[in-house]
Each structure stands twice: as C-alpha cells, then as structure tokens.
Amino acid sequence: DFVSLYQDFENFYTRNLYMRIRDNWNRPICSVPGARVDIMERQSHDYNWSFKYTGNVIKDVINMGSYNYLGFARNTGPCQEAAAQVLEEYGVGVCSTRQEIGNLDKHEELEKLVASFLGVEAAMAYGMGFATNSMNIPALVSKGCLILSDELNHASLVLGARLSGATIRVFKHNSEFVVKSTLALGMEGSIVRLPEVIALKKKYKAYLYLDEAHSIGALGPTGRGVVDYFGLDPEDVDIMMGTFTKSFGASGGYIGGKKALIDYLRTHSHSAVYATSLSPPVVEQIVTSMKCIMGQDGTTLVPVLFLKRGPYDQNDESILRAVFPRNHSKGLLSLASR
C-alpha cells in the first residue's frame, strides 16, 4: 500500500487553506513597528507559492499583531531620545560577553533597576528572551529533578526543560493539576492561578519558576505583573523571569530572585557566560521605559492598563481617561500572561 498523501489535518490545512491566504502573514514592514505601519505591496501569480514586490507601499495599516502593549516601540519620545544619546556615547555593539570585557555600567544600572522594579534582591539581564528560558533552566535543574509544565508553555520553556535532562510531566492548560506546577502558564491570554500555585508550592516544598514575558510592565496596579495583580509577595516566587520585548519595546530578558541565585547563574548559565551583552541603546530603551512605568521620570503618568478580576466595567473608560490625560490610553492594548 502507498503511504497516505495527507497524514493529518495540519498537512491538509497547509496545502489547501493556508496557501490561499498566505499573503496575510509575513508581510514586510517598512516603517516603525508602532500602532500603524507601512507595508510593502506584493503580488503572486502562482497561488501564493511565491511573491513579487510591486514597488508600492501601503500606508497607515493598523497593527493588531504586535505585543507593543504600552506603545514604547516608536521612534519619537523620551525613550528614543535617551537611546539615541547612548548610541552616540557607547555605539551599537559590545563585542564581548559579560564575563570578559562586555560588562558596562549601563548593564549594572539596568539590573539594579529591574531588581527594584520586581522587589527582589538581584537580577540579571540577557540579550535574548528565548535564551533566558532555554539556557537558564538547564542551569537550574538536571537529571533527577521533576518539572511539571503546562501543555501550552512557550517553546523556550519546553526547550529549556528538555535540555535540562530532568523528568518532565505535562498537564492540561490551567487545569487543577496546576497546583503542583513549577512552570507558569502558556500564551493563550489566561492568567496563571498564582495564589493556588504558591500555596501548594509551600505545601510540597517545590520551587516556582514564573515566566512573565507578556505580563510584566502591563499587568497589575503598578505594572509589576501577575504578582502585583494578585497583591502577592515577590519573595514567594523563587525565580522571576520576564522579557523586555513586549511592554518595554526593546529586546532581551531577565531573571530575578535571591542574590545567591543570580550569582550562581552568572557563572553557570550558558546565556550569561557565552552570549554577547545587551546593546547599550537597547539597555537605555529598557531603563527609560521602566522608569516611566515606575513613575521615576518626573511624571505621574503610569502607562498601565487597569485590569480587573471581574467583568469589564463601563466606568473603566472614564477611569482611564482620568488617569491617562491627552488620550494616552489610545496606545494601550489588552495583554496576555504566560
């Protein structure tokens, strides 16, 4: 017998459905990736198997596919002015690792600010959010350890867990089994049931690794993520991970926690020892945007969308207008939390 031409729905979808609408994805952007973008027009004469650019540009397309939650990914404003100044002083690349001659005063400033923002003893910044998970988890757990992971966890968490050599048990997304989880939830926009996780983490003497790539900066009364949203103590989370690619409009990631943990990662994490340091202008973008969220920039404007734990209240819009004068709230989008 011949092997089946179509073995599963994914193959059928790719061949017969996705190819017909493929032009809706991966369209090259030729402007700042802000709330509105300019995209390059292209045509296909072979049912989207290949594309040819027309030379025209489609202007002011509404960007609904970005995680630029707070609007910091732009080319004007205090963050960009500060980044441009640092670019003149430090240049673009560091050309070394933090362990050699790539440790700048800007990196130290950023890590102290992140630790203060999170309410933890220390923090370390990394040049890539994906590697913050995939390269640090193997430094924390190994063969003989048990990781319980949500089925919708990000690929970086999945890869890090696999590279660690630890035993992995996967549970259904946000299910009752989450009470024994050691990794925070996936990317479906749902919020981890953190109070329950912390309660049972204490009961079972487990370690909690919380991934706040999407929630940090944009969730909670002061923008400090899920811990802030539930009004919990940061001390109850052993390892706080997040990225600078969403709310801060930059790149990279961080790990926060006890000083002993961070000191250990500085010498044992592949991402810390072998990866090139964060670009100075990117560091300044993060520092400036984080200070804005913290209210340290001399303003009272905290660009955080109020998210209630119940249904949407019609008064929310009036509250936002009062908190965000001059239509600042227009740049805010809803968020997802891992």
Residue pairs with C-beta under 8 A, 6 or more apart in sequence:
6 12
6 15
19 47
19 48
19 49
20 47
20 48
21 48
22 48
23 42
23 44
23 48
23 51
27 39
27 40
27 42
28 39
28 40
28 42
29 37
29 38
29 39
29 40
30 38
30 39
30 40
30 57
31 37
31 38
32 73
32 74
32 75
33 63
33 66
33 68
33 73
34 63
34 68
34 71
34 73
34 74
35 62
35 63
35 68
35 71
35 331
36 60
36 61
36 62
36 63
37 60
37 61
37 63
38 57
38 58
38 59
38 60
38 61
39 57
39 58
39 61
40 53
40 56
40 57
40 58
41 53
41 54
41 55
41 56
41 57
41 58
42 51
42 52
42 53
42 54
43 51
43 52
43 54
44 50
44 51
44 52
45 52
66 73
67 214
67 245
67 246
67 335
67 336
68 246
68 249
68 333
69 217
69 218
69 246
69 247
69 305
69 332
69 333
69 335
70 217
70 218
70 247
70 248
70 249
70 289
70 293
70 303
70 304
70 331
70 332
71 249
71 303
71 331
71 332
72 79
72 247
72 248
72 249
72 250
72 285
72 289
72 292
73 249
74 80
74 249
78 288
78 292
78 297
79 249
79 284
79 285
79 288
79 289
79 292
80 285
82 284
82 285
82 287
82 288
83 281
83 282
83 284
83 285
83 288
84 281
85 284
86 106
86 280
86 281
86 283
86 284
87 280
87 281
89 280
90 104
90 106
90 280
90 281
91 280
92 279
92 280
92 281
93 276
93 279
94 102
94 104
94 276
94 277
94 278
94 279
94 280
95 102
95 276
96 102
96 276
96 277
97 273
97 274
97 275
97 276
97 277
98 107
98 266
98 272
98 277
99 266
99 272
99 273
102 276
102 277
103 277
104 277
104 280
104 283
106 280
106 283
106 284
106 287
107 125
107 277
107 278
107 283
109 283
109 287
110 125
110 278
110 283
110 286
110 287
111 122
111 123
111 124
111 125
111 254
112 123
113 287
113 290
113 291
114 123
114 125
114 254
114 256
114 290
115 121
115 122
115 123
115 256
116 294
117 224
117 290
117 293
117 294
118 224
118 234
118 240
118 256
119 224
119 227
119 234
120 234
120 235
120 240
120 256
120 257
120 258
121 257
121 258
121 259
121 262
122 256
122 257
122 258
122 259
122 261
122 262
122 263
123 254
123 255
123 256
123 257
123 262
124 254
124 255
124 262
124 265
124 266
124 272
125 244
125 252
125 253
125 254
125 278
125 283
125 286
126 132
126 135
126 136
126 252
126 253
126 254
126 255
126 271
126 272
126 275
126 278
127 251
127 252
127 271
127 275
127 276
127 277
127 278
127 279
128 251
128 252
128 253
128 271
128 275
129 156
129 213
129 243
129 244
129 245
129 251
129 252
129 253
130 155
130 156
130 253
131 156
131 253
131 271
131 275
132 156
132 241
132 243
132 252
132 253
132 254
132 255
132 271
133 154
133 156
133 157
133 159
133 160
133 211
133 241
133 253
134 156
134 157
134 159
134 160
134 163
135 160
135 269
135 270
135 271
135 275
136 160
136 241
136 255
136 265
136 269
136 271
137 157
137 160
137 161
137 163
137 164
137 209
138 160
138 163
138 164
138 165
138 270
139 264
139 265
139 268
139 269
139 270
140 164
140 209
140 239
140 265
141 147
141 161
141 164
141 166
142 164
142 165
142 166
143 165
143 166
144 166
145 164
145 166
145 167
146 166
146 167
146 168
146 169
146 182
147 161
147 164
147 166
147 167
147 168
147 169
147 182
147 183
148 168
148 169
148 170
148 171
148 177
148 180
148 181
148 182
148 183
149 157
149 158
149 161
149 168
149 169
149 170
149 171
149 181
149 182
149 183
150 170
150 171
150 173
150 174
150 178
150 181
150 183
150 184
150 185
150 186
151 170
151 171
151 172
151 173
151 186
152 173
152 185
152 186
152 187
152 188
153 183
153 184
153 185
153 186
153 211
153 338
154 186
154 187
154 211
154 213
154 338
157 183
157 211
161 168
161 183
162 168
171 177
171 178
171 181
173 185
173 186
173 188
173 190
174 185
174 190
174 192
174 193
178 185
178 192
178 193
178 196
178 197
179 196
179 197
179 199
179 200
180 200
180 204
180 206
181 197
182 201
182 206
182 207
182 208
182 209
183 209
183 211
184 192
184 194
184 197
184 208
184 209
184 210
184 211
184 212
184 226
184 338
185 191
185 192
185 211
185 337
185 338
186 338
187 214
187 336
187 338
188 336
189 334
189 335
189 336
189 337
190 336
190 337
191 215
191 219
191 226
191 229
191 337
192 210
192 226
192 337
192 338
194 210
194 226
194 227
194 230
194 232
195 230
195 232
197 208
198 208
198 232
198 236
198 237
200 206
201 207
201 208
201 236
202 236
207 238
207 239
208 236
208 237
208 238
208 239
209 238
209 239
209 241
210 226
210 227
210 237
210 239
210 240
210 241
211 241
211 242
211 338
212 225
212 226
212 227
212 240
212 241
212 242
212 337
212 338
213 241
213 242
213 243
213 245
213 246
213 253
213 338
214 246
214 335
214 336
214 337
214 338
215 225
215 226
215 229
215 242
215 335
215 336
215 337
215 338
216 223
216 224
216 225
216 242
216 243
216 246
216 247
217 223
217 225
217 246
217 247
217 248
217 289
217 290
217 293
217 304
218 246
218 247
218 304
218 305
218 335
219 225
219 226
219 228
219 229
219 304
219 307
219 335
219 337
220 226
220 227
220 228
220 229
220 304
220 307
221 228
221 229
221 304
221 306
222 228
222 293
222 294
222 302
222 304
223 247
223 293
223 294
223 302
223 303
223 304
225 242
225 337
226 337
227 233
227 234
227 237
227 240
229 307
229 309
234 240
237 257
238 257
238 258
238 261
239 255
239 256
239 257
239 261
240 255
240 256
240 257
241 253
241 254
241 255
241 256
242 253
242 254
242 256
243 252
243 253
243 254
244 250
244 251
244 252
244 253
244 254
244 282
244 286
245 251
245 252
245 253
246 335
247 289
247 293
247 335
248 285
248 286
248 289
248 290
249 285
249 289
250 282
250 285
250 286
250 289
251 278
251 279
251 282
252 278
252 282
252 286
255 261
255 262
255 265
256 262
265 272
266 272
267 273
288 297
291 297
292 299
292 301
292 303
293 302
293 303
293 304
294 302
295 301
295 302
301 323
301 324
301 325
301 328
302 323
303 324
303 328
303 331
303 332
305 320
305 329
305 332
305 333
305 334
305 335
306 316
306 319
306 320
306 323
307 334
307 335
308 316
320 329
320 332
321 329
323 329
324 332
